[in-house]
Amino acid sequence: MAQDTLADGGRSDTHFGFRTVPLDDKQRMVDEVFHSVARRYDLMNDLMSLGLHRAWKDLLVSRLRPPRNDRPFHLLDVAGGTGDVSFRTVEAGGPATRATVADINGGMLAVGRERASALGLADRVEFVEANAESLPFPDRSFDAATVAFGIRNVPRMDKALSEMRRVLKPGGKCFVLEFSRVDVPVLDAIYDAYSFKLIPGMGKLVTGDADSYQYLVESIRKFPAPEVFAEMMRTAGLQRVAWTPLTGGVVALHSGVRI
């Protein structure tokens, strides 16, 4: 697991990309990355994934199954940034479907609020500045919780998973969409070359910041294997834990339920 290792007389360390850093420093460093790329984040998602992130998020929302009738449904979108998953969810659901985006980065939230207003969804999607490791919401208050391509940036992933489980209503589902381990021969080599040779350069061209995208690529490689992350979800108290590899293992959709 890529976090909470002890070194130097008990100091707790973690990974920031391929670098080992003090655990307490990681959040600040991640914040700097996302402040840097916030305005072009959605464009870069298209470039980095060749547009596939849209299909992956659509699959996530189809698994959420927001009700199309008048039944209330409230999603918590953790590390939801600019609101992509939340917008898709409320558009797929009925008039009583709502979403709360919780993200620690104010710059990303500002972009999300602008997008919500432009889409006419400001009354259905709320944006809250919050730390995934200590969510400011009551127990058992959401019908579902998601985190899409964000949990690998949380210093203490185990705490974030426990918090997501805490705020779920009994029977509520937790979904984690995250980059994973490519398991198709040849594709893995192509994926590595694309990631390390092209993505930082695209980041430099589009946002003027290659270093942030170098971190994002490296952080994918440090994320736990699917079976390890599944065990983390179980340890957090989620049950019926499962995962589905997508696009040859480039991404995995993890799921669990609060019983």
C-alpha positions as CSV (number, residue, x, y, z in Angstrom):
1,M,0.0,0.0,0.0
2,A,1.3,3.4,-0.9
3,Q,0.7,5.3,2.3
4,D,1.3,5.5,6.1
5,T,4.7,3.9,6.1
6,L,6.9,4.6,9.1
7,A,10.4,5.9,8.7
8,D,12.9,8.1,10.5
9,G,12.0,7.4,14.1
10,G,8.3,7.0,13.6
11,R,7.6,9.7,11.2
12,S,4.7,8.7,8.9
13,D,5.5,9.0,5.2
14,T,3.6,8.5,2.0
15,H,4.0,8.9,-1.8
16,F,3.7,12.0,-3.9
17,G,4.0,10.4,-7.3
18,F,7.3,8.5,-7.1
19,R,8.7,10.6,-4.3
20,T,8.5,9.7,-0.6
21,V,7.2,12.7,1.4
22,P,6.0,13.3,5.0
23,L,2.4,12.3,5.2
24,D,1.3,15.7,6.5
25,D,2.9,17.5,3.5
26,K,1.0,15.6,0.8
27,Q,-2.3,17.4,1.0
28,R,-0.6,20.8,0.5
29,M,1.4,19.4,-2.5
30,V,-1.7,18.0,-4.1
31,D,-3.6,21.3,-3.5
32,E,-0.8,23.1,-5.4
33,V,-1.2,20.7,-8.3
34,F,-4.9,21.2,-8.7
35,H,-4.8,25.0,-8.1
36,S,-2.4,25.0,-11.1
37,V,-4.6,23.0,-13.4
38,A,-8.1,23.8,-12.3
39,R,-9.1,26.0,-15.3
40,R,-8.0,23.4,-17.9
41,Y,-8.7,20.3,-15.8
42,D,-11.7,19.1,-17.9
43,L,-9.9,19.7,-21.2
44,M,-6.9,17.8,-19.9
45,N,-9.1,14.9,-18.8
46,D,-10.2,14.6,-22.5
47,L,-6.7,14.7,-23.7
48,M,-5.2,12.3,-21.1
49,S,-7.9,9.7,-21.5
50,L,-8.5,10.3,-25.3
51,G,-12.1,11.1,-24.3
52,L,-12.7,7.8,-22.6
53,H,-13.3,9.3,-19.2
54,R,-16.7,10.3,-20.4
55,A,-17.7,6.7,-21.1
56,W,-16.3,5.6,-17.8
57,K,-18.3,8.2,-15.9
58,D,-21.4,7.3,-17.8
59,L,-21.0,3.7,-16.7
60,L,-20.5,4.9,-13.1
61,V,-23.8,6.8,-13.2
62,S,-25.6,3.9,-14.8
63,R,-24.5,1.8,-11.8
64,L,-25.7,4.5,-9.4
65,R,-29.2,4.3,-11.0
66,P,-30.6,7.6,-9.7
67,P,-34.4,7.3,-9.7
68,R,-36.2,8.9,-12.6
69,N,-39.4,9.6,-10.6
70,D,-40.1,11.9,-7.7
71,R,-38.3,9.8,-5.1
72,P,-35.5,11.9,-3.3
73,F,-32.0,10.8,-4.0
74,H,-28.9,12.6,-2.7
75,L,-25.4,11.8,-4.0
76,L,-22.2,12.8,-2.3
77,D,-19.4,13.2,-4.8
78,V,-16.2,13.2,-2.9
79,A,-13.2,15.0,-4.5
80,G,-15.7,15.9,-7.1
81,G,-13.8,19.0,-8.2
82,T,-15.6,20.6,-11.2
83,G,-18.7,18.5,-10.8
84,D,-18.6,16.2,-13.8
85,V,-20.1,13.1,-12.0
86,S,-22.7,15.2,-10.1
87,F,-24.0,16.9,-13.3
88,R,-24.3,13.6,-15.0
89,T,-26.2,12.1,-12.0
90,V,-28.8,14.9,-11.6
91,E,-29.4,14.9,-15.4
92,A,-29.9,11.2,-15.3
93,G,-32.2,11.3,-12.3
94,G,-35.6,12.7,-11.6
95,P,-36.5,16.2,-10.3
96,A,-35.7,15.1,-6.7
97,T,-32.2,14.0,-7.5
98,R,-29.6,16.2,-5.8
99,A,-25.8,16.1,-5.5
100,T,-23.2,17.6,-3.1
101,V,-19.7,18.0,-4.4
102,A,-17.1,17.9,-1.6
103,D,-13.6,18.9,-2.5
104,I,-10.7,20.4,-0.6
105,N,-9.6,22.6,-3.5
106,G,-11.4,25.9,-3.7
107,G,-10.2,26.6,-7.2
108,M,-11.7,23.4,-8.6
109,L,-15.0,24.2,-6.7
110,A,-15.1,27.7,-8.2
111,V,-14.9,26.2,-11.7
112,G,-17.6,23.7,-10.8
113,R,-20.0,26.4,-9.6
114,E,-19.5,28.3,-12.8
115,R,-20.3,25.1,-14.8
116,A,-23.4,24.5,-12.7
117,S,-24.7,27.9,-13.3
118,A,-24.0,27.6,-17.1
119,L,-25.9,24.3,-17.2
120,G,-28.8,25.5,-15.2
121,L,-28.1,23.1,-12.4
122,A,-27.1,25.4,-9.6
123,D,-30.2,24.6,-7.6
124,R,-29.5,20.8,-7.7
125,V,-25.8,20.6,-7.3
126,E,-24.1,22.0,-4.1
127,F,-20.4,22.6,-3.8
128,V,-18.8,22.3,-0.3
129,E,-15.1,22.8,0.5
130,A,-14.3,19.8,2.6
131,N,-11.5,17.3,3.4
132,A,-12.3,13.8,2.3
133,E,-10.7,12.5,5.5
134,S,-13.1,14.4,7.7
135,L,-16.4,15.1,5.9
136,P,-18.7,17.8,7.5
137,F,-21.9,15.8,7.1
138,P,-24.1,13.8,9.5
139,D,-24.0,10.1,9.7
140,R,-26.4,8.3,7.3
141,S,-27.3,11.3,5.2
142,F,-26.6,10.2,1.6
143,D,-28.1,7.6,-0.7
144,A,-24.9,7.1,-2.5
145,A,-21.2,8.2,-2.5
146,T,-18.8,8.4,-5.3
147,V,-15.2,9.4,-5.9
148,A,-13.9,9.5,-9.5
149,F,-10.2,9.8,-10.2
150,G,-9.7,11.5,-6.9
151,I,-9.0,9.0,-4.1
152,R,-5.4,8.4,-5.1
153,N,-4.7,12.1,-4.2
154,V,-6.0,11.7,-0.6
155,P,-3.2,11.2,1.8
156,R,-5.1,8.8,4.0
157,M,-7.3,6.8,1.7
158,D,-8.5,4.5,4.5
159,K,-10.0,7.5,6.4
160,A,-11.7,8.7,3.3
161,L,-13.3,5.3,2.7
162,S,-14.4,5.2,6.3
163,E,-15.9,8.6,6.1
164,M,-17.8,7.7,2.9
165,R,-19.2,4.7,4.6
166,R,-20.2,6.7,7.7
167,V,-22.3,9.3,5.8
168,L,-24.1,6.6,3.7
169,K,-27.6,5.5,4.6
170,P,-28.0,1.8,5.3
171,G,-28.2,0.2,1.9
172,G,-26.3,3.1,0.3
173,K,-23.7,2.3,-2.3
174,C,-20.2,3.6,-2.6
175,F,-18.4,3.7,-6.0
176,V,-14.8,4.5,-6.6
177,L,-13.7,5.0,-10.2
178,E,-9.9,5.0,-10.4
179,F,-7.0,4.3,-12.7
180,S,-5.8,0.7,-12.3
181,R,-3.3,-1.9,-13.6
182,V,-3.3,-2.6,-17.3
183,D,-3.5,-6.4,-17.8
184,V,-3.3,-6.7,-21.6
185,P,0.0,-7.6,-23.2
186,V,1.4,-4.9,-25.5
187,L,-1.3,-2.4,-24.3
188,D,0.6,-2.1,-21.1
189,A,3.8,-0.9,-22.9
190,I,1.8,1.4,-25.1
191,Y,0.0,2.9,-22.1
192,D,3.3,3.4,-20.2
193,A,4.9,5.2,-23.2
194,Y,1.8,7.4,-23.7
195,S,1.6,8.2,-20.0
196,F,5.3,9.1,-19.4
197,K,6.3,10.5,-22.8
198,L,3.2,12.4,-24.0
199,I,1.0,13.4,-21.1
200,P,3.4,15.7,-19.3
201,G,4.2,17.4,-22.6
202,M,0.5,17.9,-23.3
203,G,0.1,19.3,-19.8
204,K,2.9,21.8,-20.6
205,L,1.3,22.8,-23.8
206,V,-2.3,23.2,-22.5
207,T,-1.8,24.4,-19.0
208,G,1.8,25.6,-19.0
209,D,2.5,23.0,-16.3
210,A,4.3,19.7,-17.1
211,D,5.2,18.9,-13.4
212,S,1.6,18.6,-12.3
213,Y,0.8,16.1,-15.0
214,Q,4.0,14.2,-14.3
215,Y,2.7,13.8,-10.7
216,L,-0.7,12.6,-11.9
217,V,0.9,10.0,-14.1
218,E,3.2,8.8,-11.3
219,S,0.3,8.7,-8.8
220,I,-1.6,6.3,-11.0
221,R,1.3,3.8,-10.8
222,K,1.5,4.1,-7.0
223,F,-2.2,3.4,-6.5
224,P,-2.9,-0.1,-5.0
225,A,-3.8,-3.1,-7.1
226,P,-7.6,-3.7,-7.3
227,E,-7.5,-6.6,-4.9
228,V,-5.6,-4.5,-2.4
229,F,-7.9,-1.6,-2.7
230,A,-10.9,-3.9,-2.4
231,E,-9.6,-5.1,1.0
232,M,-9.2,-1.4,2.1
233,M,-12.9,-1.0,1.3
234,R,-13.8,-4.0,3.4
235,T,-11.7,-2.8,6.3
236,A,-13.6,0.5,6.1
237,G,-16.8,-1.4,6.8
238,L,-18.2,-1.7,3.3
239,Q,-19.7,-5.0,2.2
240,R,-20.4,-6.7,-1.1
241,V,-17.2,-5.2,-2.3
242,A,-16.4,-5.9,-6.0
243,W,-14.6,-4.3,-8.9
244,T,-14.9,-4.2,-12.7
245,P,-11.8,-3.6,-14.9
246,L,-12.5,-1.3,-17.8
247,T,-10.5,-0.8,-21.1
248,G,-8.1,-3.6,-20.5
249,G,-7.5,-2.6,-16.9
250,V,-6.6,1.1,-17.5
251,V,-9.5,1.9,-15.1
252,A,-11.4,-0.1,-12.4
253,L,-14.8,0.7,-11.0
254,H,-14.9,-0.4,-7.4
255,S,-18.1,-0.8,-5.4
256,G,-19.3,-1.5,-1.9
257,V,-22.5,-1.2,0.2
258,R,-23.2,0.0,3.7
259,I,-25.3,-2.7,5.3
